[in-house]
Amino acid sequence: MRGGIYRMIFLSSLPRSGSTLLTSLLNQRPDVYASPTSNLCDTMGAAVQAWEQSPTTRASGGTKKDLYRILKGIISSRYTTKRVVFDKGRGWCAPQIIKTMGKVQGEVKIIATVRPIAECLASLVKIGKPDDVLDFCKNSELSQHLMNSYYTLRAGYEANPDNFLLIEYKDLVTNPQKQLDLISEFVGLETFKHDYLNVEDSKEEDEVWGIKDLHKVRKKVSRRRYSARKVLGEELFRYYQGGEFWNDKPDPISGKDALDFQLEAGLRGEFEKAQQITDKLLIERPDSNRAKFNAGWYMLREGDLQQGHKYLDYGRLENVFGNKCVSSQPRWNGEKGTVLLNMEGGLGDQIKSYRFAKDIKNRGNKVVVACSPELAPIFAEQFITVQHEAVGGVYHDYWVPSMSAVIPLNHTYETLDGNPYISKTADTIPGTVGIRWSGNPQFEHEQHRKFPAKLMFDVVRPLNPISLQRDTDDVPSWMRTVDLSDWIKTRKEISKCELVISSCTSIAHMSASMGIPTWIVVPILSYYVWALPGSKTPYYDSVTLFRQEKYGDWSAPFENIKEKLKCYMHTLKMAS
């Protein structure tokens, strides 16, 4: 073909979900062109409408084939010198547009960037800085545009799922090359090595929306960490949080399904009611992976570690844990050989599961640990370590998922080893108390484990503590901060602590794994490692749990911490 394009790919998105970044990255390729926001879709939609509504269409004998030929001509005239074009427009995902473009060019490939609605709104608020956040979210043109885009995308995807590749914003900014490789595979292009440290800024005009730098792209690809809950406020966040069609994770409080009622009962500490719902669900939905996964937590609470984990294992089929293993080798069931321990979940999950590498080795095996890059330097001190993406390049006979490693290890609560398994890298400084008051704001259920920071500050201020909090502006002026820029430095600072007081975070797991006395504040429906009732856990001998007693009320655990700190401070004075 001379001149004109021979393929057009469609870029659609939710506002503030990374589509502008994606076009900038795609334009690094010499073999494609990715447009800024285009009016091509609107132009073609207007042409279709005019064709179908004009009384002269039928009178002149015009056919749908004539219309499709005209539309194809519009595309060719728009991109006369391009070969492979990614045209960016939110309307491409509309069901009727997809149907029409299927007639025009045969193949329809749509790449859609997505992000939780609450995060999109929070991003719009941060950049737009409206005087009234509530009014902005409910009534502004931008917020209405966001919701209309969401419903259009949902309708198009549900009608034509095979035509779509959904790219989540968090995945794009944390592992851009992987997402771009997925795009290349989806559209049938060769992979291309992109430069994430030198991304050209967008050329889009933002005056029409009245917000400066709405489409600005930073030179270096990175994830900006802020709390959508903090930006929107609790009420707005809860209103918009959860329920996006691409992850099928409804708000656990407002959901109407039995699974949601089961979770709500657990969150409120109504365990007998939750167990009744669980038993009924297992009968009514014997094939539901989610129902079995939820049931596993209650089995753990009743003391059955093996059966509980066998049911938690069903969560992997629902991608609950993340960090899927790409190994082609068989799953390990106790055989002798080289075993790859695939670390699942967040950083705290991985630190907790690192103990199993030692257990597997003690069974006469060689161990390879696949983990997140942040923890690789620490895990590599004892075992061969690779990052998740490099699993295919390291030899192993078997693999085992970390969240289910207790099953082939035949562990019970009685056989779990609560001794330290990660070494300290600094001497304890007497009187040093490390404080952590919130975890990952992106965690699905962070709102249930998060407590007001002031409660922590009020009880620890007499101790002159150090902050072990990252990426926050909540550190009070009277609290000393330390270098937590990577996990080597973080472990060193934790090593100096005589005591660590924390919410359920990766910091707490690192502290406990080194045998440091660690006090952890946990919600009623806690992380499964803390499932057994009481203040102790078989996973860590050095941990003391301070449990929430009533949903939404954090006074009880902090009153208990305050009382225990009186004894602790008395001990310090005696030692001095």
Backbone torsions as a table, in degrees:
resi	resn	phi	psi	omega
1	MET	NA	131.9	177.4
2	ARG	-93.1	124.3	178.3
3	GLY	65.4	170.8	178.7
4	GLY	68.8	173.5	-179.0
5	ILE	-88.6	156.2	171.1
6	TYR	-113.5	-11.3	175.1
7	ARG	-147.8	138.4	173.1
8	MET	-127.3	125.5	176.5
9	ILE	-104.7	147.3	-175.4
10	PHE	-107.6	130.8	174.7
11	LEU	-106.5	122.1	175.4
12	SER	-126.9	169.1	-175.5
13	SER	-173.5	170.3	163.9
14	LEU	-94.0	146.7	176.2
15	PRO	-57.0	137.2	179.8
16	ARG	66.2	34.0	-179.8
17	SER	-116.3	9.9	172.6
18	GLY	101.5	9.1	-177.7
19	SER	-67.9	-35.0	178.8
20	THR	-67.3	-41.3	174.6
21	LEU	-60.3	-43.3	-178.8
22	LEU	-62.1	-42.5	178.9
23	THR	-64.3	-38.7	178.0
24	SER	-63.0	-40.4	177.9
25	LEU	-68.3	-42.7	179.5
26	LEU	-62.1	-34.2	-178.7
27	ASN	-72.9	-4.1	171.1
28	GLN	-72.6	-19.4	178.5
29	ARG	-77.7	134.7	178.1
30	PRO	-77.0	-14.3	-174.1
31	ASP	-97.6	2.9	-179.9
32	VAL	-138.1	167.9	170.9
33	TYR	-133.8	126.5	175.5
34	ALA	-111.1	122.4	-173.7
35	SER	-80.8	156.2	162.6
36	PRO	-67.9	-178.7	179.8
37	THR	-52.9	125.1	-171.1
38	SER	-111.8	151.6	174.1
39	ASN	-97.9	11.4	-177.1
40	LEU	-60.7	-44.1	-179.8
41	CYS	-62.0	-43.7	178.0
42	ASP	-62.7	-40.1	179.4
43	THR	-62.2	-45.2	-179.1
44	MET	-69.9	-35.7	176.2
45	GLY	-62.7	-41.2	177.8
46	ALA	-64.9	-37.1	178.7
47	ALA	-64.9	-42.3	178.1
48	VAL	-62.8	-45.5	-179.4
49	GLN	-61.9	-45.9	179.5
50	ALA	-61.6	-40.5	-179.5
51	TRP	-63.7	-45.4	-175.3
52	GLU	-75.1	-28.4	-176.2
53	GLN	-95.7	-14.6	-178.1
54	SER	-71.3	129.1	179.0
55	PRO	-67.7	-18.6	-178.4
56	THR	-82.3	-13.6	-179.5
57	THR	-60.1	-52.5	179.7
58	ARG	-68.7	-37.4	-178.1
59	ALA	-63.7	-33.0	-178.2
60	SER	-87.7	-2.3	179.8
61	GLY	80.0	19.6	179.9
62	GLY	-66.8	139.1	-179.4
63	THR	-116.4	169.0	176.8
64	LYS	-62.9	-33.3	176.7
65	LYS	-62.4	-37.9	176.2
66	ASP	-63.3	-42.6	179.3
67	LEU	-61.4	-45.7	-177.7
68	TYR	-65.5	-34.5	177.1
69	ARG	-66.2	-39.6	177.3
70	ILE	-64.0	-44.3	-179.6
71	LEU	-63.7	-39.1	177.3
72	LYS	-64.1	-36.4	177.2
73	GLY	-66.5	-36.8	177.2
74	ILE	-61.4	-43.4	179.3
75	ILE	-62.9	-48.5	-177.5
76	SER	-62.9	-37.0	-179.7
77	SER	-74.1	-25.1	179.6
78	ARG	-73.0	-39.4	-177.0
79	TYR	-122.8	70.3	-172.0
80	THR	-70.2	-26.5	-174.9
81	THR	-114.2	9.9	-178.3
82	LYS	-102.0	155.2	-179.0
83	ARG	-108.2	-56.4	174.8
84	VAL	-115.5	120.0	-174.0
85	VAL	-120.3	132.7	167.7
86	PHE	-103.2	105.8	-179.6
87	ASP	-94.4	126.2	-174.5
88	LYS	-98.1	118.5	178.0
89	GLY	-166.1	134.5	-175.8
90	ARG	-68.1	-25.2	-176.4
91	GLY	-73.2	-14.1	-176.3
92	TRP	-62.3	-22.2	-176.8
93	CYS	-86.5	-2.8	179.2
94	ALA	-65.0	136.6	-176.5
95	PRO	-52.7	-44.0	-177.5
96	GLN	-68.2	-36.5	177.6
97	ILE	-65.2	-42.4	178.3
98	ILE	-59.8	-43.5	179.6
99	LYS	-62.5	-44.1	-179.4
100	THR	-65.1	-45.7	-178.1
101	MET	-66.8	-26.2	173.6
102	GLY	-62.8	-34.8	176.9
103	LYS	-75.8	-33.5	-176.1
104	VAL	-73.7	-47.9	-173.8
105	GLN	-125.7	5.4	175.7
106	GLY	81.5	-71.4	-177.3
107	GLU	-91.0	131.8	177.4
108	VAL	-123.3	114.3	176.9
109	LYS	-117.2	121.6	-177.6
110	ILE	-120.7	124.4	174.1
111	ILE	-105.0	121.1	-176.3
112	ALA	-121.5	123.4	172.6
113	THR	-86.8	137.4	-175.8
114	VAL	-133.8	160.1	-179.1
115	ARG	-161.1	145.1	176.7
116	PRO	-50.6	138.3	-176.2
117	ILE	-54.6	-43.0	-179.3
118	ALA	-59.9	-39.0	179.1
119	GLU	-70.6	-39.2	176.5
120	CYS	-59.8	-46.5	179.6
121	LEU	-63.3	-43.4	179.7
122	ALA	-61.0	-39.2	178.1
123	SER	-64.9	-41.3	177.0
124	LEU	-63.4	-39.1	178.9
125	VAL	-65.7	-43.5	-178.2
126	LYS	-62.7	-39.9	-176.8
127	ILE	-85.0	-31.4	-179.0
128	GLY	-85.7	-25.9	178.6
129	LYS	50.7	55.7	179.9
130	PRO	-69.4	152.1	177.9
131	ASP	-68.7	-36.1	-178.0
132	ASP	-122.0	102.2	-176.2
133	VAL	-64.4	-42.2	-179.5
134	LEU	-60.8	-47.9	179.0
135	ASP	-63.0	-39.8	178.8
136	PHE	-60.7	-47.8	-176.9
137	CYS	-67.5	-34.3	-175.8
138	LYS	-88.3	-32.7	-167.3
139	ASN	-125.8	-14.2	-173.6
140	SER	-69.1	157.1	178.2
141	GLU	-62.6	-37.9	-179.5
142	LEU	-66.6	-42.7	179.8
143	SER	-67.3	-37.8	176.5
144	GLN	-65.3	-38.9	176.0
145	HIS	-61.0	-41.1	177.7
146	LEU	-60.7	-49.9	-177.2
147	MET	-67.1	-39.3	176.7
148	ASN	-62.5	-39.6	178.0
149	SER	-62.9	-41.0	180.0
150	TYR	-62.8	-49.0	-176.8
151	TYR	-67.0	-34.9	176.2
152	THR	-65.9	-45.5	178.8
153	LEU	-61.4	-43.6	179.5
154	ARG	-61.1	-44.6	-179.4
155	ALA	-63.0	-43.5	179.6
156	GLY	-65.7	-42.2	-179.2
157	TYR	-67.4	-43.5	-178.3
158	GLU	-65.0	-31.2	179.0
159	ALA	-83.2	-27.4	-173.9
160	ASN	-140.1	57.9	-173.9
161	PRO	-60.4	-31.0	-178.0
162	ASP	-70.8	-16.1	179.7
163	ASN	-85.8	-6.4	-171.1
164	PHE	-112.0	146.6	162.0
165	LEU	-124.2	115.4	179.8
166	LEU	-92.7	128.5	179.0
167	ILE	-116.0	113.9	179.7
168	GLU	-77.6	138.9	-177.0
169	TYR	-55.0	-45.8	-177.6
170	LYS	-61.5	-34.4	177.7
171	ASP	-72.5	-36.2	-179.0
172	LEU	-65.3	-40.5	-175.9
173	VAL	-87.6	-18.1	178.4
174	THR	-96.1	-30.0	178.7
175	ASN	-143.4	68.1	-172.9
176	PRO	-63.2	-37.9	-177.3
177	GLN	-62.4	-39.8	178.6
178	LYS	-61.7	-42.5	-179.5
179	GLN	-68.4	-38.8	178.5
180	LEU	-69.1	-32.7	173.4
181	ASP	-65.4	-38.5	176.7
182	LEU	-63.1	-39.6	177.4
183	ILE	-63.6	-45.1	178.9
184	SER	-58.5	-44.1	179.2
185	GLU	-65.3	-39.7	-177.3
186	PHE	-65.0	-40.5	-175.7
187	VAL	-97.5	-4.8	176.6
188	GLY	83.0	37.2	176.8
189	LEU	-111.1	158.0	173.2
190	GLU	-67.3	147.1	176.8
191	THR	-67.2	156.0	-175.6
192	PHE	-142.0	136.0	178.9
193	LYS	-84.0	114.3	-177.4
194	HIS	-93.9	157.4	179.0
195	ASP	-103.2	108.4	-175.2
196	TYR	-91.3	-2.2	178.3
197	LEU	-99.6	-7.4	-178.1
198	ASN	-139.9	70.3	-178.9
199	VAL	-95.1	127.6	179.3
200	GLU	-71.2	143.1	-179.4
201	ASP	-69.9	157.1	178.7
202	SER	-71.0	149.2	177.2
203	LYS	-101.0	12.5	-174.6
204	GLU	-73.6	146.9	177.7
205	GLU	-91.5	129.8	-175.0
206	ASP	-108.8	0.3	-176.1
207	GLU	-60.5	-34.0	-176.8
208	VAL	-60.0	-28.8	-179.6
209	TRP	-95.6	-8.9	178.3
210	GLY	72.4	18.8	179.4
211	ILE	-127.4	116.4	178.9
212	LYS	-67.0	140.9	175.9
213	ASP	61.5	28.9	178.5
214	LEU	-60.1	-33.7	-178.9
215	HIS	-112.1	21.8	-179.9
216	LYS	-67.6	138.0	178.6
217	VAL	-115.9	128.3	177.5
218	ARG	-74.0	151.1	-175.7
219	LYS	-63.6	-37.2	-178.8
220	LYS	-108.3	130.7	177.8
221	VAL	-71.0	121.8	178.5
222	SER	-158.8	163.5	-179.7
223	ARG	-98.6	124.1	176.8
224	ARG	-84.4	119.3	-174.8
225	ARG	-96.5	117.3	172.5
226	TYR	-154.6	160.4	-176.9
227	SER	-91.6	117.3	175.2
228	ALA	-61.4	-34.4	178.6
229	ARG	-62.7	-41.6	-179.1
230	LYS	-67.8	-40.3	-178.6
231	VAL	-68.0	-44.3	-175.1
232	LEU	-86.8	-25.4	-170.1
233	GLY	90.9	155.1	-172.4
234	GLU	-60.1	-44.8	-175.3
235	GLU	-64.0	-48.7	179.5
236	LEU	-66.3	-40.0	179.8
237	PHE	-60.2	-46.4	-178.4
238	ARG	-66.9	-31.6	179.0
239	TYR	-64.8	-41.5	-175.3
240	TYR	-97.1	-12.6	-172.1
241	GLN	-76.0	134.8	172.6
242	GLY	84.2	162.4	173.6
243	GLY	92.3	5.3	179.4
244	GLU	-63.9	140.5	-171.6
245	PHE	-65.3	-26.0	-174.0
246	TRP	-80.0	-17.5	176.9
247	ASN	-117.5	-7.9	174.6
248	ASP	49.9	46.4	177.9
249	LYS	-119.4	84.2	-176.9
250	PRO	-67.0	157.8	176.0
251	ASP	-57.5	122.0	-174.3
252	PRO	-66.9	-21.0	-179.8
253	ILE	-87.6	-43.3	-174.6
254	SER	-90.5	-7.2	-178.3
255	GLY	-64.1	154.7	-177.4
256	LYS	-111.0	-7.0	178.9
257	ASP	-74.6	155.9	179.2
258	ALA	-59.1	-34.6	177.2
259	LEU	-61.4	-36.1	178.6
260	ASP	-71.9	-39.2	176.5
261	PHE	-64.8	-35.0	176.8
262	GLN	-61.7	-47.2	179.9
263	LEU	-66.1	-41.3	179.8
264	GLU	-60.5	-42.4	178.9
265	ALA	-61.0	-42.3	177.9
266	GLY	-64.7	-42.2	179.9
267	LEU	-60.7	-30.3	-178.2
268	ARG	-93.1	2.8	178.7
269	GLY	79.6	13.2	179.0
270	GLU	-90.0	70.3	-169.8
271	PHE	-70.4	-32.5	177.3
272	GLU	-64.4	-44.1	177.1
273	LYS	-63.7	-43.8	179.4
274	ALA	-61.2	-39.7	179.4
275	GLN	-65.8	-38.5	177.9
276	GLN	-62.7	-44.3	177.3
277	ILE	-62.7	-41.0	-180.0
278	THR	-60.8	-48.7	-179.8
279	ASP	-59.7	-40.1	-179.9
280	LYS	-68.2	-40.8	179.9
281	LEU	-63.8	-38.8	-179.8
282	LEU	-64.2	-28.4	176.8
283	ILE	-80.8	-44.7	-175.7
284	GLU	-76.8	-29.6	-177.2
285	ARG	-129.2	66.6	-176.2
286	PRO	-63.1	-19.9	-179.3
287	ASP	-100.8	7.3	-177.6
288	SER	-83.4	113.2	177.8
289	ASN	-64.2	-38.5	-179.1
290	ARG	-65.6	-40.9	179.0
291	ALA	-63.7	-41.2	178.9
292	LYS	-67.0	-42.2	178.4
293	PHE	-59.3	-47.1	179.7
294	ASN	-62.8	-37.2	179.7
295	ALA	-63.7	-31.6	-178.8
296	GLY	-57.7	-37.4	-178.4
297	TRP	-62.5	-42.3	-179.0
298	TYR	-70.1	-31.0	174.2
299	MET	-65.6	-40.0	176.1
300	LEU	-63.1	-41.4	179.7
301	ARG	-62.2	-31.0	178.8
302	GLU	-84.1	-0.3	174.0
303	GLY	99.7	5.0	-178.5
304	ASP	-99.3	90.6	-175.7
305	LEU	-67.0	-43.8	-177.2
306	GLN	-66.3	-54.0	-178.6
307	GLN	-64.5	-37.4	178.2
308	GLY	-59.3	-44.3	-179.8
309	HIS	-72.2	-30.7	176.0
310	LYS	-63.9	-33.9	176.6
311	TYR	-80.4	-35.7	174.4
312	LEU	-61.3	-28.2	-179.1
313	ASP	-58.7	-27.2	178.3
314	TYR	-67.0	-21.0	177.6
315	GLY	-63.6	-26.5	179.4
316	ARG	-62.8	-33.4	178.1
317	LEU	-68.9	-18.8	177.0
318	GLU	-103.7	10.7	179.9
319	ASN	56.9	38.3	178.7
320	VAL	-69.2	-38.1	-172.1
321	PHE	-87.8	-29.3	-177.2
322	GLY	75.5	179.5	-178.5
323	ASN	54.3	57.1	178.5
324	LYS	-60.2	143.6	178.5
325	CYS	-86.2	132.1	-178.8
326	VAL	-99.4	13.5	-179.7
327	SER	-67.6	143.7	175.2
328	SER	-96.0	-1.0	-179.2
329	GLN	-81.2	160.7	-179.3
330	PRO	-70.2	156.6	178.2
331	ARG	-72.9	140.0	-175.9
332	TRP	-76.4	133.3	177.7
333	ASN	-129.4	28.4	177.2
334	GLY	109.2	-0.6	-179.5
335	GLU	-67.6	160.6	175.4
336	LYS	-86.5	138.4	179.3
337	GLY	156.1	-161.5	175.7
338	THR	-93.1	119.2	-173.8
339	VAL	-112.1	127.4	174.7
340	LEU	-92.5	117.9	176.1
341	LEU	-91.7	105.8	-176.8
342	ASN	-88.2	110.5	-177.6
343	MET	-73.6	123.2	-178.4
344	GLU	-107.9	164.1	174.5
345	GLY	78.1	-162.5	179.7
346	GLY	-79.4	-173.4	-176.1
347	LEU	-65.7	-38.7	177.0
348	GLY	-62.9	-41.7	176.3
349	ASP	-57.8	-43.1	-177.0
350	GLN	-69.1	-40.1	177.3
351	ILE	-62.9	-43.6	178.1
352	LYS	-59.6	-40.7	-174.7
353	SER	-81.0	-14.6	-178.4
354	TYR	-59.0	-26.1	177.9
355	ARG	-55.7	-30.8	-174.3
356	PHE	-72.9	-19.0	175.9
357	ALA	-60.8	-42.5	178.0
358	LYS	-63.9	-42.3	-179.3
359	ASP	-63.3	-42.0	179.3
360	ILE	-65.4	-41.7	178.3
361	LYS	-62.2	-40.5	-179.2
362	ASN	-67.4	-12.2	175.6
363	ARG	-89.4	11.3	177.5
364	GLY	89.0	25.9	-177.6
365	ASN	-115.0	157.0	166.7
366	LYS	-91.0	140.8	-172.3
367	VAL	-120.7	135.1	169.5
368	VAL	-119.1	131.8	-178.2
369	VAL	-107.4	123.2	173.8
370	ALA	-102.2	122.9	-171.7
371	CYS	-148.6	177.6	174.9
372	SER	-70.7	148.7	-175.3
373	PRO	-61.2	-28.7	-178.1
374	GLU	-61.7	-33.8	-175.3
375	LEU	-98.5	-8.3	-176.0
376	ALA	-55.1	-43.0	-179.5
377	PRO	-61.1	-32.8	-179.6
378	ILE	-77.3	-47.0	-179.4
379	PHE	-65.0	-30.5	-177.8
380	ALA	-70.6	-11.1	178.9
381	GLU	-67.8	-22.7	-177.9
382	GLN	-121.0	-24.3	-174.7
383	PHE	-139.6	156.0	170.8
384	ILE	-59.6	130.1	-173.2
385	THR	-130.7	136.7	174.7
386	VAL	-131.7	155.9	172.3
387	GLN	-78.4	156.5	-173.4
388	HIS	-52.3	-39.5	-174.9
389	GLU	-71.3	-15.7	-175.2
390	ALA	-103.2	14.7	-177.5
391	VAL	-57.0	-39.6	-177.5
392	GLY	-64.3	-15.5	-177.1
393	GLY	-98.9	5.6	-179.7
394	VAL	-121.5	138.6	-177.5
395	TYR	-71.4	136.4	170.9
396	HIS	-160.7	149.1	178.7
397	ASP	-89.0	-33.7	-176.6
398	TYR	-141.4	166.6	172.0
399	TRP	-137.5	155.7	178.6
400	VAL	-143.1	133.9	177.8
401	PRO	-74.0	136.5	-172.8
402	SER	-63.0	-36.5	-178.0
403	MET	-68.8	-15.8	-178.7
404	SER	-119.2	13.0	-176.2
405	ALA	-63.0	-25.2	-179.7
406	VAL	-64.0	-22.3	-176.5
407	ILE	-68.1	-59.4	178.4
408	PRO	-68.6	-22.3	176.3
409	LEU	-77.3	-9.6	178.9
410	ASN	58.4	34.2	179.2
411	HIS	-72.9	145.9	163.8
412	THR	-118.9	175.7	177.1
413	TYR	-61.4	-29.6	-178.8
414	GLU	-74.0	-28.2	-177.2
415	THR	-93.7	-9.6	176.7
416	LEU	-61.1	139.5	-179.5
417	ASP	-99.0	115.0	-178.8
418	GLY	-91.3	8.0	-179.9
419	ASN	-75.0	161.0	178.1
420	PRO	-61.5	147.3	177.9
421	TYR	-135.7	-1.3	170.9
422	ILE	-120.3	133.4	-174.3
423	SER	-80.8	147.8	173.2
424	LYS	-75.7	154.1	-179.2
425	THR	-121.3	12.1	176.8
426	ALA	-156.2	155.2	177.3
427	ASP	-74.9	148.4	176.7
428	THR	-65.3	133.5	173.2
429	ILE	-99.4	111.3	-175.6
430	PRO	-52.5	136.0	178.6
431	GLY	85.5	-4.6	-179.1
432	THR	-81.1	121.2	-179.4
433	VAL	-121.0	121.8	178.7
434	GLY	-92.9	138.7	-174.7
435	ILE	-123.1	132.1	173.4
436	ARG	-135.4	125.1	-172.2
437	TRP	-118.1	-4.5	176.1
438	SER	-154.6	154.1	-178.3
439	GLY	-104.8	-153.6	-177.9
440	ASN	-66.7	117.0	-178.8
441	PRO	-65.7	-16.4	-179.9
442	GLN	-86.0	-8.4	-179.4
443	PHE	-63.1	137.6	-173.1
444	GLU	-54.0	-39.9	-175.6
445	HIS	-115.5	29.4	-179.8
446	GLU	-57.8	-33.6	-177.0
447	GLN	-63.4	-23.3	-178.1
448	HIS	-85.8	-24.5	-179.1
449	ARG	-102.6	-7.1	-176.7
450	LYS	-86.7	135.3	178.3
451	PHE	-120.1	161.9	177.3
452	PRO	-60.5	126.7	-177.2
453	ALA	-58.3	-30.7	-177.8
454	LYS	-58.8	-33.0	178.8
455	LEU	-61.3	-41.9	177.2
456	MET	-67.0	-46.0	-177.3
457	PHE	-60.4	-39.9	-176.7
458	ASP	-63.2	-35.6	-175.5
459	VAL	-87.8	-22.9	-174.5
460	VAL	-102.4	-10.7	-175.1
461	ARG	-54.9	-38.8	178.5
462	PRO	-63.4	-13.0	-176.3
463	LEU	-87.6	-10.0	-172.7
464	ASN	54.8	59.9	-172.3
465	PRO	-81.5	169.2	171.3
466	ILE	-106.3	150.0	179.1
467	SER	-85.4	129.0	171.7
468	LEU	-110.2	25.8	-178.5
469	GLN	-94.4	135.6	177.9
470	ARG	-108.1	154.5	168.9
471	ASP	51.5	53.5	179.2
472	THR	-149.6	153.3	174.0
473	ASP	-108.0	16.9	-176.8
474	ASP	-89.9	-0.9	-177.8
475	VAL	-68.8	121.2	-179.7
476	PRO	-68.6	156.8	-174.6
477	SER	-64.1	-26.6	-177.5
478	TRP	-82.9	-4.6	-177.4
479	MET	-101.6	131.3	-179.2
480	ARG	-75.0	138.9	176.6
481	THR	-106.8	156.7	179.7
482	VAL	-133.9	169.5	-177.6
483	ASP	-77.8	112.2	179.2
484	LEU	-120.4	30.5	-171.1
485	SER	-70.5	-20.6	173.1
486	ASP	-148.9	174.2	-172.9
487	TRP	-77.6	-23.3	173.7
488	ILE	-63.2	-47.7	179.1
489	LYS	-68.5	-38.4	-179.8
490	THR	-63.6	-45.1	178.6
491	ARG	-60.0	-40.5	179.7
492	LYS	-60.6	-44.1	-179.6
493	GLU	-68.3	-38.3	176.6
494	ILE	-64.9	-37.4	-179.3
495	SER	-58.4	-30.1	-178.3
496	LYS	-75.3	-14.1	-173.0
497	CYS	-78.5	139.0	171.9
498	GLU	-83.7	-26.7	-179.4
499	LEU	-151.1	141.9	173.2
500	VAL	-123.2	130.3	175.6
501	ILE	-117.7	125.3	-169.8
502	SER	-152.3	157.6	162.5
503	SER	-74.3	-179.4	-178.5
504	CYS	-76.6	93.4	-175.7
505	THR	-137.5	174.3	176.4
506	SER	-62.5	-32.5	177.1
507	ILE	-60.1	-43.6	179.4
508	ALA	-62.0	-42.3	179.2
509	HIS	-65.8	-40.7	178.8
510	MET	-64.1	-44.4	178.6
511	SER	-60.2	-48.1	-178.8
512	ALA	-65.0	-36.8	-179.3
513	SER	-66.1	-20.0	177.0
514	MET	-95.4	2.8	177.7
515	GLY	80.8	12.9	179.3
516	ILE	-78.6	135.1	174.7
517	PRO	-52.7	122.2	-172.4
518	THR	-131.8	120.7	177.3
519	TRP	-102.3	123.6	-174.2
520	ILE	-119.5	128.7	177.5
521	VAL	-91.7	120.3	-174.2
522	VAL	-125.8	147.8	176.9
523	PRO	-74.7	173.2	179.8
524	ILE	-57.9	-52.3	175.6
525	LEU	-90.9	93.4	-168.6
526	SER	-93.1	173.1	169.0
527	TYR	-53.1	143.8	-170.5
528	TYR	-62.9	-22.3	177.1
529	VAL	-64.7	-27.4	179.7
530	TRP	-100.4	23.0	-171.6
531	ALA	-66.5	-38.2	-178.8
532	LEU	-62.7	136.3	177.9
533	PRO	-61.4	158.9	178.2
534	GLY	106.8	-176.2	-175.2
535	SER	-100.5	-1.6	-178.4
536	LYS	-119.8	161.1	178.9
537	THR	-136.4	139.2	178.4
538	PRO	-69.2	-12.5	-179.7
539	TYR	-72.9	-33.5	-176.7
540	TYR	-141.0	119.2	177.7
541	ASP	-68.0	-24.8	-174.1
542	SER	-88.6	-0.3	-174.3
543	VAL	-94.6	138.2	167.5
544	THR	-121.7	129.5	-176.9
545	LEU	-99.1	136.2	175.1
546	PHE	-117.3	108.2	-167.9
547	ARG	-96.1	139.0	168.2
548	GLN	-63.3	138.9	-178.7
549	GLU	-104.7	-24.1	-179.9
550	LYS	-138.2	131.3	-177.9
551	TYR	-58.3	130.3	179.9
552	GLY	86.0	-6.5	-178.3
553	ASP	-120.9	114.7	-177.8
554	TRP	-104.9	12.0	-175.4
555	SER	-67.2	-40.3	-174.5
556	ALA	-60.1	-52.5	-178.9
557	PRO	-61.5	-34.0	-178.5
558	PHE	-78.0	-27.7	171.4
559	GLU	-65.8	-40.1	178.4
560	ASN	-66.0	-40.2	177.2
561	ILE	-63.0	-42.1	-179.5
562	LYS	-60.1	-42.9	179.8
563	GLU	-66.8	-41.3	-179.6
564	LYS	-69.5	-31.6	178.9
565	LEU	-67.1	-28.4	176.9
566	LYS	-60.3	-43.7	177.1
567	CYS	-66.5	-40.4	-179.4
568	TYR	-62.8	-45.0	-179.3
569	MET	-67.8	-34.0	175.7
570	HIS	-63.4	-40.1	177.8
571	THR	-62.9	-41.2	178.3
572	LEU	-60.7	-43.3	-179.1
573	LYS	-65.6	-39.4	178.8
574	MET	-64.4	-38.8	-179.1
575	ALA	-68.4	-33.5	-179.1
576	SER	-77.9	NA	NA
